[in-house]
Amino acid sequence: MRRHGRSRRRSLAPLLLAIIASTVLAYGGMESGCSPSKRPIDAALVGDELTATVERVLDGDSVVLEDGTGLRFIGIDCPEKDEPLSDVARFRNRKLVEGRRVRLVTDSEKTDRYGRLLAYVWVENGAGNEVLVNEEMLREGLATYYEVAPNNAMRDRLLAAQEEARKAHRGLWSDPYQGRAPEKLYIGSSKRFHRPGCDSVKSITKRTEFTDREKALSRGLSPCRQCKP
């Protein structure tokens, strides 16, 4: 994992190892930049809860915490660099969390294959209420739902936010086909759905067919980044 920030800052590695243990939040005096939140963990979730300050926003769904640890938001997929609305998603995420103290709640798997912490990210909105940033990015049409099992504790809530954006034609849903004609058939894998001619279809071992993209989206699949269905 790439290091960011001043060299004196200590890694969250001890914390990431600790949160896997079921008793981590029973103790105080953590050495890292994160600390246990005093708020109860959301009842629907199965992970742990901690707080940290966001030092820098990388894009719409990933940030760097104050000690250099990377954080990826669970359940959403924002446009990458040079894709439509990528700058808008990054700026919106920056406005929501950069330099702010956030509450992080993990799910079944705490980190991804790149060593980034995975979490649902909550931030106060200035009125004494909290905003779930993962949900807000979907509601504003700046992300699509992206499920990586087993981290799906908030699946229904996040899909509902995406559906709201789709019906209102916000953001990415203002031009869902990105100027391309719809297909009569779409091919789904475990995470994404594709146009039939997409190169990625060849490597799908367990495929699902959809007669329209709406059915694939309602199933919780995310559009392929290559063929842009």
VOFI-270072 format. One record per atom (N, C-alpha, C): x, z, y. Coordinates in steps of 0.001 Angstrom, whole numbers, padded with zeros to 6 digits, always signed. Each point is the difference from the previous one (the first is absolute). Example, Ala and Ser with C-alpha at 12.3 -4.5 7.8 and 13.67 -1.06 7.14 Angstrom:
<fikes>
+013190+007800-005690/-000890+000000+001190/+000900+000000+001200/-000350-000720+001050/+000820+000060+001190/-000770+000730+001090/
</fikes>
This chain:
<fikes>
+000848+000000-001187/-000848+000000+001187/+000882+000000+001235/-000306-000800+000943/+000790-000125+001201/-000103+001260+000832/+001111+000416+000590/+000030+001180+000817/-000283-000345+001443/-000735+000825+000689/-000299-000175+001405/+000226+001324+000708/+000172-000052+001312/+000056+001223+000776/+001386+000593+000024/+000174+001166+000637/+001291+000640+000163/+000496+000522-001330/+001327-000035-000173/+000597+000391-001272/-000194+001467-000312/-000243+000814+001028/-000182+001426-000241/-001345+000319-000659/-000909-000938+000056/-001307+000268-000583/+000086+000000-001505/-000680+000933-000596/+000061+000132-001447/-001079-000821-000684/+000293-000453-001189/-000919-000855-000744/-001199+000786-000503/-001088-000753-000211/-001182+000612-000601/+000097+000032-001517/+001140-000443-000549/+000127-000042-001455/-000324+001327-000667/+000480+001135+000532/-000376+001267-000645/-001498+000224-000009/-000663-000421+001087/-001450+000186+000067/-000715-000928-000962/+000468-001231-000079/-000660-000955-000885/+000094+000455-001449/+001113+000619-000349/+000116+000546-001345/-000902+001220-000150/-000091+000758+001076/-000772+001238-000077/-001492-000243-000109/-000504-001017+000706/-001448-000183-000006/-000515-000477-001340/+000901-000511-000825/-000426-000390-001342/-000338+001244-000822/+000656+001091+000330/-000300+001267-000676/-001296+000566+000551/-000786+000547-000843/-001330+000446+000413/+000021+001217+000898/+001099+000696+000073/+000037+001245+000768/+000654-000139+001349/+000322-001223+000443/+000814-000149+001192/-000618+000639+001232/-001294-000122+000170/-000614+000492+001216/-000243+001507-000013/+000377+000618-001061/-000146+001449-000057/+001159+000709+000700/+000999-000767+000442/+001186+000582+000599/+000164-000494+001427/+000681+000770+000824/+000237-000367+001395/+001465-000278+000216/+000358-000222+001279/+001392-000174+000375/+000643-001226-000567/-000687-001153+000019/+000589-001226-000498/+001141-000433+000912/+001001-000654-000571/+001192-000378+000742/-000123-001336+000706/-001032-000768-000322/-000086-001366+000500/-000815-000075+001265/-000205-001250+000472/-000783-000204+001200/-001484+000120-000230/-000443+000149-001217/-001413+000158-000301/-000293+001452-000328/-001207+000405+000264/-000419+001352-000335/-001413-000033-000527/-000389+000980-000847/-001356+000002-000530/-001019+000146+001116/-001081-000727-000091/-001072+000133+000985/-000828+001235-000304/-000538+000604+001045/-000857+001168-000187/-001423-000411-000347/-000312-001277+000139/-001339-000471-000330/-000115-000192-001499/-001187+000179-000564/-000164-000202-001444/+000138-001476-000355/+000525-000260-001176/+000101-001381-000480/-001391-000569-000193/-000193-001255+000361/-001303-000636-000131/-000478+000101-001444/-001224+000418-000162/-000534+000298-001322/+000029-001200-000931/-000125-001208+000578/-000067-001200-000842/+001369-000428-000522/+001059+000589+000537/+001340-000462-000349/+000637+000880-001060/+001055-000555-000601/+000621+000694-001120/+001439+000379+000289/+000488-000282+001197/+001401+000248+000304/+000245+001227+000840/+001135-000012+000703/+000418+001110+000834/-000155-000364+001470/+000159+000998+000844/-000191-000193+001426/+001203+000536+000763/+000459-000735+000987/+001115+000415+000819/-000138-000608+001384/+000820+000435+000930/-000033-000567+001344/+001391-000483+000371/+000061-000999+000875/+001274-000553+000441/-000216-000740+001307/+001073-000309+000683/-000060-000787+001228/+000464-001421-000284/-000750-000969+000490/+000368-001410-000164/+001004-000369+001089/+001159-000422-000417/+001026-000390+000966/-000141-001452+000439/-000308-000879-000970/-000032-001427+000327/-000978-000739-000895/-000735-000916+000586/-000928-000852-000745/+000694-001306-000339/-000057-000387-001269/+000616-001253-000445/-000982-001167+000064/-001225+000253-000471/-001044-001019+000040/-001339+000714-000087/-001033-000715-000402/-001316+000606-000008/-000235+001040-001071/+000818+000004-001048/-000253+000936-001102/+001231+000782-000447/+001056+000003+000778/+001172+000785-000377/+000727+000520+001231/+000563+001196-000146/+000680+000667+001101/+001244+000701-000518/+000797+000520+000927/+001151+000832-000337/-000245+001383+000589/+000148+001027-000817/-000188+001360+000463/+001250+000502+000718/-000112+001179+000584/+001042+000484+000902/+001354+000199-000659/+000043+000199-001305/+001300+000190-000652/+000490-001265-000694/-000689-001118+000207/+000437-001268-000567/-000725-000426-001257/-000924+000798-000493/-000740-000358-001209/-001050-001069+000302/-000058-001021-000836/-001012-001032+000137/-001342+000464-000539/-001066-000429+000644/-001361+000358-000415/-000857-001252-000036/-000695-000209-001113/-000910-001133-000172/-001416+000540-000101/-000936-000574+000767/-001389+000434-000025/-000669-000466-001291/-000714+000888-000652/-000680-000335-001248/-001250-000844+000279/-000213-001022-000826/-001282-000698-000022/-000197-001108+001005/+001019-000318+000804/-000179-001081+000972/+001189-000943-000029/-000248-001221+000435/+001036-001030+000059/-000164-000730+001328/+000923+000216+000914/-000066-000642+001320/+000807-001285+000012/-000284-000902+000942/+000751-001252+000076/+001493+000243+000192/+000802-000812-000672/+001453+000071+000151/+000436-000759+001248/+001266+000122+000347/+000547-000664+001169/-000294-001495-000031/-000419-000535+001127/-000330-001416+000193/-001348-000400-000606/-000689+000916-000653/-001360-000284-000462/-000984+000351+001110/-001195-000621-000017/-000995+000277+001038/-000297+001493+000147/+000022+000478+001221/-000333+001375+000369/+001040+001032-000433/+001175-000445-000446/+001021+000972-000400/+000441+000849+001194/+000182-000621+001151/+000404+000756+001186/-001099+000957+000446/-001246-000469-000078/-001122+000845+000401/-000084+001232-000899/+000171-000201-001309/-000058+001119-000942/+001134+000985+000265/+001186-000511+000255/+001130+000882+000267/-000208+000802+001286/-000456-000670+001054/-000226+000694+001269/-001104+001045-000114/-001041-000312-000785/-001086+000954-000175/+000479+001235-000761/+000783-000230-001050/+000556+001113-000759/+000917+000842+000886/+000765-000674+000838/+000896+000714+000914/-000789+000897+000945/-001096-000525+000513/-000823+000782+000915/-000604+001214-000694/-000343-000167-001269/-000635+001084-000743/+000971+001110-000390/+001219-000364-000455/+000829+001031-000636/+001422+000158+000527/+000541-000959+000706/+001416+000106+000370/+000249+001199+000917/+000966+000836-000395/+000318+001193+000754/-000983+001141-000201/-000960-000192-000886/-001058+000995-000211/+000252+000806-001266/-000518+001221+000013/-000008+000827-001194/-001199-000423-000835/+000219-000331-001249/-001071-000496-000856/-000136+000888-001232/-001179-000035-000575/-000269+000712-001255/-000001-001022-001124/+000783+000243-001018/+000157-000928-001109/-000581+000607-001268/-000796-000777-000707/-000558+000435-001283/+000378-001045-001039/+000646+000440-001054/+000435-000921-001042/-001099-000180-001051/+000231-000919-000908/-000927-000269-001095/+000740+000274-001305/-000366-000668-001072/+000609+000268-001306/+001498-000292-000014/+000392-001148+000563/+001416-000357+000077/+000493+000239+001409/+001099+000756+000134/+000474+000423+001313/+000888-001028+000692/+000709-000806-000771/+000921-000980+000581/-000174-001354-000680/+000464-001062+000691/-000047-001333-000601/+001376-000375-000538/+000136-001203-000503/+001250-000417-000645/+001151-000124+000991/-000313-000017+001288/+001038-000066+001018/+000408+001388+000501/-000602+001031-000572/+000332+001352+000396/-000764+000500+001208/-000982-000774+000470/-000779+000436+001155/-001081+000989-000418/-000256+000952+000867/-001110+000919-000209/-001301-000767+000178/-000990+000263-000851/-001307-000637+000070/-001027+001037+000418/-000823-000330+001003/-000926+001022+000480/-001177-000586+000758/-001054+000814+000084/-001088-000229+000949/+000412+000734+001262/-000109-000655+001134/+000565+000518+001241/-001117+000370+000980/-000010+001253+000412/-000991+000501+000935/+000679+000370+001310/-000652-000322+001127/+000542+000350+001309/-001150+000428+000903/+000242+000976+000857/-001048+000445+000911/-000227-001043+001081/-001253-000173+000380/-000350-001052+000963/-000092+000486+001441/+000384+001256+000242/-000036+000522+001354/-001283+000721+000339/-001006-000142-000859/-001288+000660+000219/-000226+001116-001012/+001073+000408-000650/-000114+001062-000991/-000391-000483-001372/-000118-001303-000172/-000353-000583-001294/+001184-000765-000569/-000047-000229-001297/+001055-000758-000656/-000463-001416-000342/+000914-000940+000095/-000234-001379-000394/+000841-000284-001236/-000620-000572-001022/+000741-000454-001172/+000540-001386+000329/+001283-000109+000234/+000596-001236+000490/-000188-001143-000993/+000144+000287-001293/-000214-001029-001026/-001372-000630+000182/-001000+000834+000197/-001379-000458+000164/-000186-000735+001320/+000606+000504+001058/-000163-000601+001318/+000558-001418+000048/+001138-000235-000636/+000580-001342-000018/-000925-000977-000719/-000652+000465-001056/-000965-000841-000706/-001242-000233+000846/-000487+001031+000648/-001218-000101+000798/+000181-000974+001173/+001197-000070+000534/+000264-000886+001132/+000373-001418-000443/+000010-000233-001308/+000307-001335-000499/+001466-000362+000092/+000871+001002+000013/+001435-000237+000121/+000724+000201-001328/-000765+000167-001070/+000564+000179-001332/-001045-000407-001028/+000464-000275-001196/-000889-000201-001136/+000248+001126-000999/-001027+000324-000769/+000146+001048-001000/+000958-000469-001080/+000916+000897-000401/+000991-000356-001016/+000191+001197-000920/-000499-000113-001210/+000024+001116-000941/+001141-000127-000990/+000780+001056-000087/+001038+000091-001016/-000288+001262-000814/-000619-000205-001164/-000353+001147-000848/+001256+000769-000392/-000124+001326-000129/-001220+000809+000011/-000372+000555+001372/+000607-000497+001071/-000286+000533+001335/-001267-000629+000581/-001139+000481-000451/-001271-000578+000442/-001062+001064+000267/+000433+001220+000355/-000950+001097+000204/-000977-000268+001134/+000416-000806+000989/-000865-000281+001149/-000484-001444-000006/-000069-000579-001179/-000371-001402-000147/-001316-000339+000684/-001057+000746-000287/-001326-000314+000535/-000017+000078+001528/+000649+001008+000536/+000015+000167+001455/+000761-001146+000680/+001127-000380-000554/+000791-001074+000596/-000693-001360-000141/-000624-000238-001151/-000736-001251-000181/-001180-000091+000961/-000640+001132+000278/-001120+000010+000941/+000473-000374+001408/+001186+000459+000369/+000549-000349+001308/+000309-001486+000077/+000530-000571-001082/+000270-001428-000032/-001292-000799+000097/-001013+000447-000712/-001291-000694+000021/-000597+000014+001406/+000168+001105+000710/-000492+000089+001373/+000690-001044+000879/+001314-000140-000144/+000750-000985+000785/-000401-001420-000363/-000216-000241-001285/-000390-001343-000442/-001342-000402+000596/-000965+000908-000045/-001334-000320+000509/+000002-000216+001506/+000914+000699+000676/+000095-000124+001461/+000964-001114+000422/+000644-000659-000977/+000951-001090+000265/+001122+000458+000926/+000532+001186-000280/+001095+000523+000816/+001355-000438-000539/+000933-000206+000906/+001388-000227-000384/+000190-001110-001006/+000564+000350-001142/+000284-000981-001052/-001247-000702-000500/-001153+000646+000158/-001243-000560-000510/-000688-000930+001004/+000590-000195+001166/-000557-000960+000950/+000243-001430-000479/+001051-000197-000801/+000280-001290-000619/+000505+000269-001413/-000878+000445-000900/+000439+000449-001323/+000698-001058-000835/-000301-001276+000223/+000641-001061-000786/+001230-000561+000694/+000296+000525+001215/+001159-000438+000769/+000071-001522+000106/-001152-000576+000297/-000058-001437+000243/-000014-000870-001241/-000005+000606-001188/+000025-000771-001238/-001370+000050-000672/-000292-001031-000761/-001308-000086-000658/-000106+001027-001118/-001196+000540-000225/-000195+000941-001114/+000089-000708-001342/+000295+000751-001036/+000081-000530-001355/-001302+000274-000748/-000233-000751-001065/-001150+000255-000853/+000300+001080-001035/+001298+000319-000146/+000415+000988-000983/+001273+000688+000495/+000061+001315-000225/+001189+000774+000346/+000457+000763-001230/+001305+000185-000123/+000581+000668-001150/+000543+001360+000430/-000455+001053-000663/+000428+001345+000335/+000949+000591-001018/+000966+000784+000503/+000867+000797-000872/-000416+001456+000165/+000888+000927-000257/-000361+001416+000126/-000048+000462+001449/+000697-000732+000906/+000087+000439+001389/-000490-001041+000998/+000222-001276-000281/-000293-001058+000969/-000845-001103-000630/-000557-000848+000868/-000672-001197-000508/+000617-001226+000667/-000107-001146-000687/+000755-001185+000377/-000873-001253-000057/+000466-001029+000681/-000575-001331-000192/+000467-000518-001360/-000784-000850-000652/+000362-000462-001359/+001366-000670-000078/+000411-000675+001064/+001270-000717-000034/+001210+000817+000398/-000177+001277+000249/+001103+000856+000433/+001019+000174-001125/+001286-000035+000334/+001048+000175-001004/-000088+001358-000693/-000507+000990+000700/-000078+001348-000576/-000975+000077-001164/-000952-000929-000059/-001000+000014-001063/+000658-000182-001369/+001091-000746-000044/+000657-000296-001275/+000508+001257-000704/+000340+001019+000770/+000568+001207-000587/-001027+001091-000267/-001272-000265+000282/-001043+001004-000235/-000374+000007-001479/+000188+001131-000642/-000313+000094-001427/-001456+000383-000239/-000524+000848+000865/-001397+000409-000113/-000708-000403+001287/-000752-001080-000078/-000593-000565+001199/-001513+000164+000025/-000518+000045+001215/-001437+000074+000213/-000395-001133+000923/-001098-000665-000297/-000446-001119+000832/-001161+000427+000887/+000037-000451+001248/-001045+000300+000971/-000514-001305+000600/-001291-000105+000133/-000588-001223+000552/+000089-000052+001524/+000251+001128+000627/+000244-000003+001448/+000883+001185+000361/+000636-000057+001154/+000971+001018+000395/-000666+001343+000299/-001295-000026+000364/-000683+001247+000309/-000047+000921-001221/-000196-000599-001165/-000057+000802-001226/+001364+000604-000313/+001063-000746+000269/+001346+000521-000233/+000308+001141+000960/-000403-000147+001248/+000236+001045+000991/-000787+001266-000323/-001242-000164-000429/-000823+001164-000328/+000528+000722-001229/+000748-000701-000838/+000624+000618-001173/+001235+000805+000399/+000437-000150+001258/+001159+000745+000482/+001301-000770-000076/-000068-001315-000255/+001212-000819-000046/+000387-000475+001398/+001279-000161+000208/+000530-000437+001298/+000369-001479-000075/-000183-000774+001073/+000356-001427-000018/+001501-000201-000205/+000353-000990-000778/+001403-000357-000239/+000658-000385+001324/+001234+000434+000204/+000718-000322+001234/+000493-001439+000033/+000152-000610-001190/+000542-001352-000046/-001065-001075+000198/-001068+000045-000815/-001001-001062+000068/-001107+000307+000999/-000058+001260+000476/-000951+000415+001041/-001438-000461-000313/-000586+000517-001084/-001361-000426-000395/-001075+000454+000972/
</fikes>
